[in-house]
Amino acid sequence: MFEIAVIGAGIAGLTCAQKLQQAGKSVVLIDKSRGLGGRLATRRLAGTHADHGVCYLQPKGDLFRAWIAELVAAGILRVWTEGIHSLSSDGILQPPTKSVPYYAAPLGATSIAKYLGRDLEIIGDKLITAISLMEHGWRLSSKDPEFSLTAEQIVFATPPAQALVIAKTQIDPACIQQLSSVQFSRSITAIAVYPTTDQNAAAAITWQGIHCIEHPTLAWIGLDSSKQLNPTQPVLVVQSSAAFAEQYFDAPDLAIIGQKLIDAIVPLVPALTQPELIQVHRWGYAFAQNPLSERFLTAQTIAPLYFCGDWCGGNRVESAYLSGMTVADKILNNS
Ligand SMILES: Cc1cc2nc3c(=O)[nH]c(=O)nc-3n(C[C@H](O)[C@H](O)[C@H](O)COP(=O)(O)OP(=O)(O)OC[C@H]3O[C@@H](n4cnc5c(N)ncnc54)[C@H](O)[C@@H]3O)c2cc1C
């Protein structure tokens, strides 16, 4: 039996598991995906790659800033740009108003997750579907009948709706109410890869990233290849607005959705006319709309159950990191 099972290998789960393990706890981290990172995601493409989830890290507080400095020292992160452009709803491009460092990983955002998870015991490709109380802890189950895992305590490091599906029958009404109260927006990402012959056209682009403010279709446009040390071909990442995602999330033909997003950016990149590849990803839980003020939740149960994630205190990587750290501190203080 493990002392702690952490469900969800996004930044919150990885941070929590790493801190507990470094304090000498026996920890296992389980994720439904094969890879690590959750929304900190990189898509491998022929000859290149793109971050289709988290675009950059921008520290606000000292703890997260110190962690970023550690990642810079380890060669995982570097300053990508000092300013992000903005696009108004009527399509007017504005230069950055302030100069602050935005960090990105030249090898892709998942290199951050791999760095965090390097010494952890991780079980991938395992969707946890149920937990049941035992005499001294919890049994975790998945659809795979061969899978069986027990732990004294469980930390859910998933969006709250995904935790509720598993834990609802085990937790008190107040905890159910808090978990149910957090709403997430959805998002659709299109990745466009252009031919190597377009590299000069990309070099002429004067921005690295654009926040689209109250735009009907777009939320973000990134020249993602500019994060790489020696890019050989241009790669653009386009994220939809929440309204666009609501309208098209369940549309059957992803190619049409991707093309709509790429068509919307043509006025900004007139020299990049014909992508050689467009890929699309749908995010069912993109950003918490009404995060809780608490850094984590505890359920009133016989054996300990905790809930953490970006939605505890914010809706960015920094809040996920702080949430994972805080719940780990709580578990260590209790033991
Ligand atoms: C398109 C997009 C762009 C973004 N850009 C930025 C940005 O530029 N900067 C920034 O700071 N933030 C950004 N964010 C937000 C950021 O991605 C999140 O705040 C952060 O990554 C959340 O981390 P987390 O660990 O809380 O959750 P997640 O990353 O969602 O991790 C949860 C994990 O739980 C796993 N899981 C869920 N249910 C189960 C189950 N039943 N069994 C097993 N595993 C399960 C999932 O597979 C996932 O790996 C962006 C988000 C999106 C979607």
The ligand as an SDF file (V2000), in Angstrom:
LIG
                    3D

 53 58  0  0  0  0  0  0  0  0999 V2000
   -5.2920   26.1440  -24.4030 C   0  0  0  0  0  0  0  0  0  0  0  0
   -4.7640   26.5270  -23.0400 C   0  0  0  0  0  0  0  0  0  0  0  0
   -3.7760   27.4910  -22.9260 C   0  0  0  0  0  0  0  0  0  0  0  0
   -3.2800   27.8410  -21.6710 C   0  0  0  0  0  0  0  0  0  0  0  0
   -2.2630   28.7570  -21.5970 N   0  0  0  0  0  0  0  0  0  0  0  0
   -1.7200   29.0350  -20.3910 C   0  0  0  0  0  0  0  0  0  0  0  0
   -0.5640   29.8850  -20.3010 C   0  0  0  0  0  0  0  0  0  0  0  0
   -0.0480   30.3670  -21.3050 O   0  0  0  0  0  0  0  0  0  0  0  0
   -0.0290   30.1030  -19.0570 N   0  0  0  0  0  0  0  0  0  0  0  0
   -0.5640   29.5470  -17.9260 C   0  0  0  0  0  0  0  0  0  0  0  0
   -0.0210   29.7700  -16.8380 O   0  0  0  0  0  0  0  0  0  0  0  0
   -1.6560   28.7380  -17.9830 N   0  0  0  0  0  0  0  0  0  0  0  0
   -2.2330   28.4650  -19.1890 C   0  0  0  0  0  0  0  0  0  0  0  0
   -3.2970   27.6250  -19.2690 N   0  0  0  0  0  0  0  0  0  0  0  0
   -3.8670   27.0830  -18.0120 C   0  0  0  0  0  0  0  0  0  0  0  0
   -2.9910   25.9380  -17.5100 C   0  0  0  0  0  0  0  0  0  0  0  0
   -2.8710   24.9850  -18.5310 O   0  0  0  0  0  0  0  0  0  0  0  0
   -3.6170   25.2870  -16.2820 C   0  0  0  0  0  0  0  0  0  0  0  0
   -3.9110   26.2790  -15.3160 O   0  0  0  0  0  0  0  0  0  0  0  0
   -2.7000   24.2490  -15.6110 C   0  0  0  0  0  0  0  0  0  0  0  0
   -1.9210   23.5630  -16.5580 O   0  0  0  0  0  0  0  0  0  0  0  0
   -3.5820   23.2970  -14.8060 C   0  0  0  0  0  0  0  0  0  0  0  0
   -2.7920   22.3020  -14.1790 O   0  0  0  0  0  0  0  0  0  0  0  0
   -3.4920   21.2230  -13.2530 P   0  0  0  0  0  0  0  0  0  0  0  0
   -2.4220   20.3200  -12.7780 O   0  0  0  0  0  0  0  0  0  0  0  0
   -4.3360   21.9090  -12.2370 O   0  0  0  0  0  0  0  0  0  0  0  0
   -4.5390   20.4420  -14.2010 O   0  0  0  0  0  0  0  0  0  0  0  0
   -4.3280   19.5980  -15.5260 P   0  0  0  0  0  0  0  0  0  0  0  0
   -3.1550   20.0730  -16.2810 O   0  0  0  0  0  0  0  0  0  0  0  0
   -5.6600   19.6240  -16.2190 O   0  0  0  0  0  0  0  0  0  0  0  0
   -4.0240   18.1210  -15.0080 O   0  0  0  0  0  0  0  0  0  0  0  0
   -5.0360   17.2380  -14.6200 C   0  0  0  0  0  0  0  0  0  0  0  0
   -4.6170   15.8310  -15.0020 C   0  0  0  0  0  0  0  0  0  0  0  0
   -5.5600   14.9110  -14.4620 O   0  0  0  0  0  0  0  0  0  0  0  0
   -5.6980   13.8370  -15.3650 C   0  0  0  0  0  0  0  0  0  0  0  0
   -6.9530   13.1670  -15.0490 N   0  0  0  0  0  0  0  0  0  0  0  0
   -8.2000   13.7030  -15.0320 C   0  0  0  0  0  0  0  0  0  0  0  0
   -9.1060   12.7800  -14.6390 N   0  0  0  0  0  0  0  0  0  0  0  0
   -8.4090   11.6330  -14.3990 C   0  0  0  0  0  0  0  0  0  0  0  0
   -8.7940   10.3250  -13.9710 C   0  0  0  0  0  0  0  0  0  0  0  0
  -10.0600   10.0220  -13.6900 N   0  0  0  0  0  0  0  0  0  0  0  0
   -7.8350    9.3700  -13.8380 N   0  0  0  0  0  0  0  0  0  0  0  0
   -6.5410    9.6690  -14.1130 C   0  0  0  0  0  0  0  0  0  0  0  0
   -6.1250   10.8940  -14.5220 N   0  0  0  0  0  0  0  0  0  0  0  0
   -7.0470   11.8610  -14.6550 C   0  0  0  0  0  0  0  0  0  0  0  0
   -5.6580   14.5120  -16.7300 C   0  0  0  0  0  0  0  0  0  0  0  0
   -5.3030   13.5920  -17.7540 O   0  0  0  0  0  0  0  0  0  0  0  0
   -4.5930   15.5870  -16.5130 C   0  0  0  0  0  0  0  0  0  0  0  0
   -3.3050   15.1320  -16.8930 O   0  0  0  0  0  0  0  0  0  0  0  0
   -3.7990   27.2390  -20.5070 C   0  0  0  0  0  0  0  0  0  0  0  0
   -4.8060   26.2590  -20.6310 C   0  0  0  0  0  0  0  0  0  0  0  0
   -5.2720   25.9030  -21.8840 C   0  0  0  0  0  0  0  0  0  0  0  0
   -6.3100   24.8180  -22.0090 C   0  0  0  0  0  0  0  0  0  0  0  0
  1  2  1  0
  2  3  1  0
  2 52  2  0
  3  4  2  0
  4  5  1  0
  4 50  1  0
  5  6  2  0
  6  7  1  0
  6 13  1  0
  7  8  2  0
  7  9  1  0
  9 10  1  0
 10 11  2  0
 10 12  1  0
 12 13  2  0
 13 14  1  0
 14 15  1  0
 14 50  1  0
 15 16  1  0
 16 17  1  0
 16 18  1  0
 18 19  1  0
 18 20  1  0
 20 21  1  0
 20 22  1  0
 22 23  1  0
 23 24  1  0
 24 25  2  0
 24 26  1  0
 24 27  1  0
 27 28  1  0
 28 29  2  0
 28 30  1  0
 28 31  1  0
 31 32  1  0
 32 33  1  0
 33 34  1  0
 33 48  1  0
 34 35  1  0
 35 36  1  0
 35 46  1  0
 36 37  1  0
 36 45  1  0
 37 38  2  0
 38 39  1  0
 39 40  1  0
 39 45  2  0
 40 41  1  0
 40 42  2  0
 42 43  1  0
 43 44  2  0
 44 45  1  0
 46 47  1  0
 46 48  1  0
 48 49  1  0
 50 51  2  0
 51 52  1  0
 52 53  1  0
M  END
$$$$
